[in-house]
Amino acid sequence: MPENSSHKPARAAASKPASTASKAAAGADGPADPPAGWTPTPEAKATATRFRWVAAVLWAVAIAAEAVGIFWLLRQRQYVGEDGKLVRNPDTGLLEQQGATATFPQWAFITLIALFVVIAALSITGSFLWKKANRLDPARRSDTVRFFVQNQLGAIIAIIAFVPLIIMVFLNKDMSKGQKTTAGIIGIVLAALAVVLGIDFKPSSVEQYTADQSTVIQLLGQDKVVWVDGGTVYHVCEQVSAIQTGSDKRTGTTAQAVEAGKTRLTLEFASELRKCGLAVPENSPAIADALRAIRDGKTDTTLPAPVWADGANAPAPIPDAPSSGTEPAPTSTP
C-alpha cells in the first residue's frame, strides 16, 4: 500500500475507528473506547470554563483600574502660588489666580506608577489562566477568526488595558516632563511585557488533538496512552525511559491526557512501539511529519494511514470513508 502524500484539507481518520478497532480491543480490555473525533473530557471542559471566568474578572478589574486612572487620577492637580491676586482672562471671561501654577501631585504620580503595576499583574495573570483554558478546550483552526481571537485574547486585552492610559499620560498638561517620561516608559515596558506574555505562540487546536487521537487509535487499536506527572507529552508504551522516572504511571484516553496537562503525542512513537514489541508502521516518518505539520498550523496536510509490513501483528486497518457524492456499488441478485 503506497504512502499517501497528497495534500488535502486536514482530516482525522474516519469517524468510525472506535466502532471498529476499539470494539475489537473491548472484548479483552472491557468497555469500548469513546468514538474518534477529539472532544475534551467533562472535567477538562469545566476547568477551562472556570479559568476563563476568573481571567475575565481579572481583565475586567484591570480595565476598570485603567478607567480610574484616566477619569480620576490624571485629573488630580495642585496649585502653586495661589496667593496671587485675581485677574480676569479676556479670552474666556473667567477669573484666574494670577501667578498660580497647576502641577500634578507627587502622590498621584506614585499612585499612577502603582496602578500600571497592578494593571500589568491582573492582565498577565488573566492571560496565563486563559491560555491554560485553551490547552484544555481549544478552538478549531478551521474557524479562523475565532481561533485567532480566542488564542490571542490575552494580548488584545493587554493593549486595551494599557494604550489609552499611556496616551492620556503623554497628553496630560499638568505633569512635568520628568513625570511624563518616567510614567510613560514604565507604562510602555509593562504594556509590552503584558502583550508578549498574552500571545500564544503555539496554540493548540481541535485538529491537532484529533490527529494525535487518530494516530493512537490506528497504531494501538484503541484510544489508550500513558504519561507521568511533569512534561507535556504522552506516550504509546510504558516501558520507555521517559516513563521510568519514578513517578506514578497514568493511563487513559488522549482526552484524559490533555486534561492532565499533556498537549501532544510524542513524535518518537515508532521507537516506543519497538520497545514494547508492537508492530511499527513502515511509513512512521511520514506520519510523524504530518503530525508536526498539523501542529504547526498547516491545514492542507493529510494524516497518512499506517502502512504495515506483511505478517505484522498490527491492529485492524481503518477503512477509508466513501468520497463525498459517491454511493456504494449495487449488489447483484442471483
C-alpha positions as CSV (number, residue, x, y, z in Angstrom):
1,M,0.0,0.0,0.0
2,P,1.7,3.2,-1.2
3,E,2.2,6.1,1.2
4,N,-0.5,8.8,0.8
5,S,1.5,12.0,0.2
6,S,-1.3,14.1,-1.4
7,H,-2.3,17.4,0.2
8,K,-5.9,17.8,1.1
9,P,-7.8,19.6,3.9
10,A,-6.6,18.2,7.2
11,R,-8.8,15.5,8.5
12,A,-8.7,12.9,11.2
13,A,-9.2,9.3,10.5
14,A,-12.8,8.4,9.6
15,S,-15.2,8.8,12.5
16,K,-15.5,5.1,12.7
17,P,-12.2,4.0,14.3
18,A,-13.7,3.4,17.7
19,S,-16.5,1.4,16.3
20,T,-14.1,-0.9,14.5
21,A,-10.7,-1.0,16.2
22,S,-11.7,-0.3,19.8
23,K,-14.6,-2.8,19.7
24,A,-12.0,-5.4,18.9
25,A,-10.0,-4.4,21.9
26,A,-13.1,-4.1,24.1
27,G,-13.7,-7.8,24.1
28,A,-10.4,-8.3,26.0
29,D,-10.0,-5.0,27.8
30,G,-13.5,-4.1,28.9
31,P,-15.7,-1.3,27.7
32,A,-15.2,0.2,24.3
33,D,-13.2,3.4,23.9
34,P,-15.0,6.7,23.2
35,P,-15.6,7.4,19.5
36,A,-12.9,9.1,17.5
37,G,-13.2,12.9,16.9
38,W,-11.5,14.6,19.9
39,T,-13.5,16.3,22.5
40,P,-12.4,17.5,26.0
41,T,-13.5,15.5,29.0
42,P,-16.3,17.0,31.1
43,E,-13.8,17.7,33.9
44,A,-11.5,19.5,31.5
45,K,-14.3,21.5,30.0
46,A,-15.5,22.6,33.5
47,T,-11.9,23.5,34.5
48,A,-11.4,25.5,31.2
49,T,-14.7,27.4,31.8
50,R,-13.7,28.2,35.4
51,F,-10.3,29.5,34.2
52,R,-12.0,31.7,31.6
53,W,-14.4,33.2,34.1
54,V,-11.6,34.0,36.5
55,A,-9.5,35.5,33.7
56,A,-12.5,37.6,32.5
57,V,-12.9,39.0,36.0
58,L,-9.2,39.9,36.3
59,W,-9.3,41.6,32.9
60,A,-12.4,43.5,33.8
61,V,-10.8,44.8,37.0
62,A,-7.7,45.8,35.0
63,I,-9.8,47.8,32.6
64,A,-11.7,49.3,35.5
65,A,-8.4,50.4,37.0
66,E,-7.4,52.0,33.8
67,A,-10.7,53.9,33.8
68,V,-10.0,55.1,37.3
69,G,-6.6,56.3,36.1
70,I,-7.9,58.2,33.1
71,F,-11.1,59.8,34.6
72,W,-9.9,60.5,38.2
73,L,-6.2,60.1,38.9
74,L,-4.9,62.0,35.9
75,R,-7.3,64.9,36.7
76,Q,-5.7,65.5,40.0
77,R,-3.7,68.7,40.4
78,Q,-2.4,71.1,43.0
79,Y,-1.7,74.8,42.6
80,V,1.5,76.7,43.4
81,G,1.4,80.4,44.0
82,E,-2.3,80.6,45.0
83,D,-1.7,83.8,47.0
84,G,-1.6,85.9,43.8
85,K,-4.4,88.4,43.1
86,L,-7.4,87.7,41.0
87,V,-7.4,88.8,37.4
88,R,-9.9,88.4,34.5
89,N,-8.9,86.3,31.5
90,P,-10.0,88.4,28.5
91,D,-10.2,85.3,26.3
92,T,-12.5,83.3,28.5
93,G,-14.0,86.0,30.7
94,L,-13.2,83.9,33.7
95,L,-11.4,85.0,36.8
96,E,-8.0,83.4,37.4
97,Q,-5.4,83.4,40.2
98,Q,-2.5,85.4,38.9
99,G,0.7,83.6,39.5
100,A,-0.9,80.3,40.4
101,T,0.5,77.2,38.5
102,A,-1.2,73.8,38.3
103,T,1.0,70.8,38.8
104,F,0.4,67.0,39.0
105,P,0.7,66.0,42.7
106,Q,3.5,63.7,43.7
107,W,1.1,61.3,45.5
108,A,-0.9,61.0,42.3
109,F,2.3,60.3,40.3
110,I,3.3,57.5,42.7
111,T,-0.3,56.1,42.6
112,L,-0.1,56.1,38.8
113,I,3.0,54.0,38.8
114,A,1.4,51.6,41.2
115,L,-1.7,51.5,39.0
116,F,0.4,50.5,36.0
117,V,1.9,47.6,38.0
118,V,-1.5,46.5,39.2
119,I,-2.9,46.5,35.7
120,A,0.1,44.5,34.4
121,A,-0.3,41.9,37.2
122,L,-4.0,41.5,36.5
123,S,-3.6,41.3,32.7
124,I,-0.7,38.8,32.8
125,T,-2.4,36.5,35.4
126,G,-5.6,36.5,33.3
127,S,-3.6,35.7,30.2
128,F,-1.9,32.7,31.9
129,L,-5.3,31.3,33.0
130,W,-6.8,31.9,29.6
131,K,-4.0,30.0,27.9
132,K,-4.4,27.1,30.3
133,A,-8.1,27.0,29.4
134,N,-7.3,27.0,25.7
135,R,-5.0,24.0,26.2
136,L,-7.8,22.1,27.9
137,D,-10.6,23.2,25.5
138,P,-9.1,24.6,22.2
139,A,-10.8,26.1,19.3
140,R,-10.8,24.7,15.7
141,R,-8.1,26.2,13.5
142,S,-10.6,26.0,10.6
143,D,-12.6,28.6,12.3
144,T,-10.0,31.3,11.5
145,V,-11.4,34.3,13.3
146,R,-12.5,32.6,16.4
147,F,-9.2,30.7,16.6
148,F,-7.2,33.9,16.4
149,V,-9.3,35.9,18.9
150,Q,-9.6,33.0,21.4
151,N,-5.9,32.3,21.4
152,Q,-4.6,35.9,21.3
153,L,-7.3,37.5,23.6
154,G,-4.7,38.0,26.3
155,A,-2.6,40.2,24.1
156,I,-5.7,42.1,22.9
157,I,-6.9,42.8,26.4
158,A,-3.4,44.0,27.4
159,I,-3.5,46.5,24.6
160,I,-6.9,47.7,25.7
161,A,-5.9,48.0,29.3
162,F,-2.7,50.0,28.7
163,V,-2.7,52.0,25.5
164,P,-5.5,54.6,26.3
165,L,-3.9,55.3,29.7
166,I,-0.4,55.7,28.3
167,I,-1.8,58.1,25.6
168,M,-3.5,60.2,28.3
169,V,-0.3,60.4,30.3
170,F,1.5,62.0,27.4
171,L,-1.4,64.3,26.8
172,N,-1.6,65.5,30.4
173,K,-0.8,69.2,30.6
174,D,-0.2,69.3,34.3
175,M,2.5,66.6,34.5
176,S,6.1,67.7,34.4
177,K,8.4,66.5,31.6
178,G,10.1,64.2,34.1
179,Q,6.9,62.7,35.3
180,K,5.6,62.1,31.8
181,T,8.9,60.4,30.8
182,T,9.1,58.2,33.8
183,A,5.4,57.2,33.8
184,G,5.4,56.7,30.0
185,I,8.5,54.5,30.0
186,I,7.2,52.3,32.8
187,G,3.7,52.1,31.2
188,I,5.2,51.1,27.8
189,V,7.5,48.5,29.3
190,L,4.8,46.9,31.3
191,A,2.4,47.0,28.4
192,A,4.9,45.3,26.1
193,L,5.5,42.7,28.8
194,A,1.8,42.0,29.2
195,V,1.2,41.8,25.4
196,V,4.1,39.4,24.8
197,L,3.1,37.2,27.7
198,G,-0.5,37.3,26.4
199,I,0.4,36.0,23.0
200,D,0.1,32.2,22.5
201,F,2.8,31.4,20.0
202,K,1.9,27.7,19.7
203,P,-1.8,27.5,20.3
204,S,-3.4,24.0,20.5
205,S,-6.3,23.2,18.2
206,V,-9.1,20.6,17.9
207,E,-7.5,19.5,14.6
208,Q,-4.1,18.8,16.4
209,Y,-5.7,16.8,19.2
210,T,-7.9,14.9,16.7
211,A,-4.8,14.0,14.6
212,D,-3.0,12.7,17.7
213,Q,-6.0,10.7,18.8
214,S,-6.5,9.2,15.3
215,T,-2.8,8.2,15.2
216,V,-3.0,6.5,18.6
217,I,-6.2,4.5,17.6
218,Q,-4.6,3.4,14.3
219,L,-1.3,2.4,15.9
220,L,-2.7,0.6,19.0
221,G,-6.2,-0.3,18.0
222,Q,-7.7,1.8,20.9
223,D,-7.5,5.3,22.4
224,K,-5.2,4.5,25.3
225,V,-2.0,6.2,26.2
226,V,0.4,6.5,29.1
227,W,2.0,9.5,30.9
228,V,3.6,10.7,34.1
229,D,3.4,13.9,36.0
230,G,5.5,16.7,34.5
231,G,6.1,17.5,30.9
232,T,3.6,17.9,28.1
233,V,3.9,14.7,26.2
234,Y,2.1,11.4,26.4
235,H,3.3,8.0,25.1
236,V,2.2,4.8,23.4
237,C,4.4,2.5,25.6
238,E,5.0,2.4,29.3
239,Q,8.4,0.7,29.1
240,V,10.3,3.7,27.6
241,S,12.8,5.7,29.6
242,A,10.6,8.8,29.6
243,I,8.1,6.9,31.7
244,Q,10.6,5.2,34.0
245,T,11.1,8.4,36.1
246,G,9.9,7.1,39.5
247,S,6.6,9.0,39.1
248,D,3.3,7.2,39.1
249,K,2.3,5.9,35.6
250,R,-1.1,7.1,34.4
251,T,-3.1,5.6,31.6
252,G,-6.2,6.9,29.9
253,T,-7.6,8.3,26.6
254,T,-5.9,11.1,24.8
255,A,-8.6,13.5,26.1
256,Q,-7.7,12.4,29.7
257,A,-4.0,13.0,28.9
258,V,-4.9,16.5,27.8
259,E,-6.9,17.0,30.9
260,A,-3.8,16.1,32.9
261,G,-1.8,18.8,31.1
262,K,-0.2,16.7,28.2
263,T,-0.8,18.5,25.0
264,R,0.6,16.2,22.4
265,L,1.6,12.7,21.4
266,T,5.3,12.0,21.3
267,L,6.8,12.0,17.8
268,E,9.1,9.2,18.9
269,F,6.2,6.7,18.8
270,A,8.0,4.4,16.4
271,S,10.9,3.7,18.8
272,E,8.3,3.3,21.6
273,L,6.3,0.7,19.6
274,R,9.6,-1.3,19.1
275,K,10.4,-1.0,22.8
276,C,7.1,-2.6,23.7
277,G,7.3,-5.3,20.9
278,L,4.4,-3.8,18.9
279,A,4.1,-3.5,15.2
280,V,5.7,-0.4,13.7
281,P,4.3,1.2,10.5
282,E,6.7,1.3,7.6
283,N,5.7,4.9,7.0
284,S,6.3,6.1,10.6
285,P,8.4,9.1,9.4
286,A,5.6,10.3,7.1
287,I,3.1,10.0,10.0
288,A,5.4,12.0,12.3
289,D,6.0,14.7,9.6
290,A,2.2,15.0,9.1
291,L,1.6,15.4,12.9
292,R,4.3,18.0,13.1
293,A,2.8,19.9,10.1
294,I,-0.7,19.9,11.7
295,R,0.7,21.2,15.0
296,D,2.4,24.0,13.0
297,G,-0.9,25.0,11.7
298,K,-0.8,23.6,8.1
299,T,-4.5,22.9,7.3
300,D,-3.8,21.2,4.0
301,T,-2.0,18.2,5.4
302,T,-3.4,14.7,5.2
303,L,-2.6,12.3,8.0
304,P,-1.3,9.1,6.3
305,A,-2.8,5.7,7.2
306,P,-0.2,3.3,8.7
307,V,1.4,1.0,6.2
308,W,2.1,-2.3,7.9
309,A,4.7,-4.9,6.8
310,D,3.4,-8.3,5.6
311,G,2.7,-10.5,8.5
312,A,3.0,-7.7,11.1
313,N,0.9,-8.2,14.2
314,A,-0.9,-4.9,13.6
315,P,-4.3,-3.6,14.6
316,A,-7.1,-4.0,12.2
317,P,-6.9,-1.3,9.5
318,I,-9.5,1.5,9.5
319,P,-11.3,1.7,6.1
320,D,-11.5,5.0,4.3
321,A,-14.8,6.7,4.3
322,P,-16.6,6.9,1.0
323,S,-15.9,10.0,-1.1
324,S,-18.5,12.7,-0.9
325,G,-21.2,12.3,-3.5
326,T,-20.5,8.6,-4.2
327,E,-22.8,5.7,-3.4
328,P,-22.0,2.1,-2.6
329,A,-21.7,-0.1,-5.6
330,P,-25.0,-2.0,-6.1
331,T,-25.1,-5.7,-5.2
332,S,-26.1,-8.2,-7.8
333,T,-29.0,-10.5,-7.1
334,P,-28.7,-14.2,-8.1
